[in-house]
């Protein structure tokens, strides 16, 4: 799985691992519960309102390897 920022500077994270479960019709409440782990309550609601639909699929995985990069400028201290 990979997640990247479309903004400049480029940033991304990837994760590899075994899929441990698939839910082909997660409820809005399930998706909202996950979104609240990473976003403020208002942002989580907005995200789910925009992204959730009845064709969503929820994958569960056991992470084995992570890789991330941030291509932003570094401050030479």
N, C-alpha and C positions, 0 to 999 in steps of 0.2 A: 504494500500500500504506500502511496506517496501523497504528500500534501505540499503545495507550494504557494508562495505569495506572488500575486501578479504585479505587485508594486515593485518599484526600484528602491533599493538594491535587491537582487534576487535572494530568496531564502527558501529552503525546503527541508523536509524531513521524510525519511523513508523508514518503513519497518517491515521486517520479514518474519514469518512465523507460520505456525499451523493454524488453520481455521478449525475452531472447536464447535462452532454452531452457526446455523443460518436461520433467520426468521424472515420468511418472505412477506409477511404482512405485519410489521410492528405497529403498535398503536401510537397515536399522537403522544400519549402520556409517556411511553417508553422513550420516544425520540426526544421529548422535552426533558426528561430526566437526564439523559446523556448530555444534551446541550447545556444544561445548567452546571455541569461540571467545569465547563470551559468559558462560559459567558455569564454576564450579569443576568439577573432574572428578566429584565426588559429585553435585552439583546437575545436571550434564549427564546423568548416568546416570538420575537420578530423573525429570528432565523427559522424556527419551526413553521411559522405562518407562511414564510416564503418558500421553503424547501420541501416540506413534508407533503407527500401525496399518497394515495392508496397503492401506488406501485413501488414504494420505498422497500428496500431490503436492508436488514440489519445483519452484519457479519460479526461474529465474535472470534477473536484469535488470541493465541498465546505467543506474545512477542519473543523472538529469539535474537534478533539483530536490529539495531537502530543506527541510522546514519543521518546526520543533519549538516547543513551548511548555511552560513550567513555571509553573503558576498559584500556586505557593507564596509565602509571605510573604517579603519582601525585608528585609534588615537595613539600615536607613539609617545608613551610616557617614559 
